[in-house]
Amino acid sequence: MTALVPDVLRHRVTLSYEGLSEGLTPDSLVDKIMRAVPAPPKPLEHEKLVA
């Protein structure tokens, strides 16, 4: 499921002037957030239904 996160969030990120001047992109920011936030230790209820 985490593979969909960049596609879902990319268009929702608006970078500030500081972010743009640092060379950030929406993809790099989403990637940075995904590395900082751990995935849940067990599947969520709706993921069990799909599997």
C-alpha positions in Angstrom: 0.0 0.0 0.0 2.8 2.4 0.7 3.8 2.3 -3.0 0.7 4.4 -3.8 1.6 7.2 -1.4 3.8 9.3 -3.7 1.1 9.2 -6.5 -1.6 10.2 -4.1 0.3 13.0 -2.3 2.4 14.5 -5.0 -0.2 16.8 -6.3 -1.2 17.9 -2.8 2.3 19.3 -1.9 2.9 23.0 -2.5 6.5 24.0 -1.8 7.4 27.3 -0.2 10.0 29.6 -1.7 12.5 28.2 0.8 11.8 24.7 -0.3 12.1 25.6 -4.0 15.4 27.5 -3.4 16.7 24.4 -1.6 15.9 22.3 -4.7 13.2 20.2 -3.1 10.5 18.6 -5.2 7.2 17.3 -4.2 8.5 13.7 -4.8 11.6 14.3 -2.7 9.5 15.7 0.2 7.1 12.9 0.2 10.0 10.4 0.1 11.6 12.2 3.1 8.3 12.0 5.0 7.8 8.3 4.1 11.3 7.5 5.4 10.6 9.3 8.7 7.2 7.8 9.4 7.3 4.0 10.1 4.7 1.8 8.5 2.1 0.3 10.8 3.4 -3.0 12.4 0.3 -5.0 11.4 -2.1 -4.7 8.4 -5.0 -2.3 8.9 -8.6 -3.7 8.8 -9.3 -2.6 5.3 -6.0 -4.2 4.1 -7.1 -7.5 5.5 -10.2 -7.5 3.3 -8.2 -6.9 0.2 -5.7 -9.6 0.8 
